[in-house]
Amino acid sequence: MSEADRLDALLQETRSFPPPAYVRTGAIASDPGIYRRADLDPEGFWSEMGTALHWMRPWDRVLQWDPPHAQWFVGGELNVAENCVDRHCVGPRRNKAAIIWEGEPGDQRVITYGQLQRDVARAANALRRLGITKGDRVAIYMGMVPELAVAMLACTRIGAVHTVIFGGFSAEALRERINDARCRLVITQDGAWRRGRVVPLKQNVEEALLGAPSVEHTLVYRRVGAAAPQVALRGEVDWDEALAHESAVCPPEPMQAEDMLYILYTSGTTGKPKGIVHTTGGYLVGVATTHRLVFDLHDSDVYWCAADIGWVTGHSYIVYGPLANGATTVIYEGTPDFPERDRHWRIIERYGVNIYYTAPTTIRTFMRWGPQEPAKADLSSLRILGSVGEPINPEAWIWYHENIGKGRCAVVDTWWQTETGMIMITPLPGLTTTKPGSATHPFPGVAAAVLDEAGNLVGPGAGGNLVLTRPWPAMMRTIFNDDERFVRQYWSRYPGKYLTGDGARVDADGYFWLLGRVDDVMNVAGHRLSTYEIESALVDHPAVAEAAVIGRHDDLKGQAVAAFVTLKESASGDMGAELKAHVAVKIGPIARPDDIFFTAELPKTRSGKIMRRLLRDIAERRVLGDTTTLADPNVVAMLKQQYDGVEE
Ligand code: WT7
């Protein structure tokens, strides 16, 4: 289906689903007046939400807004680890499961809030012993083990800033991020289980450290033992040994609401990843509030977000939001198809999961595997189903609703970004009538709009740029060491308004429909990649003269990476395979191009600009538009011939 056909199909979507009766009657957000109240007095609304946390010192002012720089809960002091762990240990939640963990090989652990408190305090003391103090940056490069959450919380306990690097990133990508943040410590593990094989995390760290002089120590958790390559790291300390020597008493550091909590790197429109900066008070209020209301979290619920903690979804909705709310959060180490394709459904059955949150690409994979897989397990505990990461096509939405939710569950399609920190456009399960494919409405207190190029509001049904028109507590504060880029990239297109980079439209009923990125950012299986980043990786190869990368439509992954490459004359051999491998080494396996096309020349305008739009048309087999502005129109005809010759 072409892009235009897909958008037409979306426009014709007329199905709608009112909140299931049993959710509606018992929902935490059950008063529709919440939207109006928050809209009339957003600061009052967030102030009320802020009181759900424990503050060591109350704030003087809810919001200080000097566009584009915001400060929330100014003057307030709090500690994130204390809010996520300690305060639950003084009441009936002390022996409640904080984390239910399942390893890929099948091992299981249940960690209560009381146990988590002791682990976090010990780990925090271990960090202090390694010389880490408030404001220092700590890189965390781990798999999905409870110790990853413990490491993050230990940093927040002493005021250190963590930067978690997704375990699927390569040594080079890791090194680049360690250096940008100038980390003094790397916390890692020997290896992680993934589809029955070991991801050699520690070995990658060894390689990354070759060019990372700021790192003084490494703290290494032993997960797979002899199955991992045995290497020794700079200033290495064993996690278990270090913790065993520490006391379980560690007073939490009082932090200013605006002190930095973490940096998370994400792809932008250039080759250099951006270090998105989130701060302490506003972020925690934002993620705790949205987690409670969007997922209608009740105290007895078992909640499972199946994302990776290495992405923002895991930061906000596996670790910080759920733990701030005293929830039971499930962490699963491995892939959904190990050992069988019913793994997720078995996990839901085993622990009685009530709330399940995943990505459209995963849902489409489940669709491909067939309804017989979820039918093997008892999914009757489920009440709320979430989706995040890319637009969910109505077909996948309906499949999710019917085959996983058995028609009984509320489906919440949640739109947000690394930069927004928290869910921004979303249904509320007890209040919103959903339309499959629409993320519905801005969360209470959030204001969004769709603008045309001139900055005017577009009418119902018309497409435009999605902007956020009011500050929100979990918003990014800056790009680490690059405030100028922060201002330019997000706040200069429409002054005073935050540019999301997404296209959207609002229908006649006021529902938001997300249409994907409008810039050079791709979304491949829910992972954000920049075209430029992959182009840089390709031209880094000695045989490549020039490269252009685009995201083409893919039924499963949303988008796939298509690369158009001009080789140097001297190149020979199977360059396709070699270049794919090269990109995987430079960035990580997630960035490996799906297609590589070789061409003597790239289609360029007479001023030398690569016509990415034309490449996208070619890759998606569309009728080509106007090519007369090209320096050499023949280039396109030749490329199109090559592409059309390939099986779909
Ligand atoms: C981009 C942000 C937010 C956590 C995961 C991704 C796309 C995200 C949706 C949705 C349509 C969505 C947008 C956004 N996106 N959720 N529900 N509907 N698009 O975080 O890597 O920062 O990517 O993901 O294009 O800009 P991220």
Residues whose N, C-alpha, C, O or C-beta is under 5 A from the ligand:
A	BS01	WT7	T313 S387 V388 G389 E390 P391 I392 D413 T414 W415 W416 Q417 T418 E419 A439 T500 D502 L514 G516 R517 G526 R528
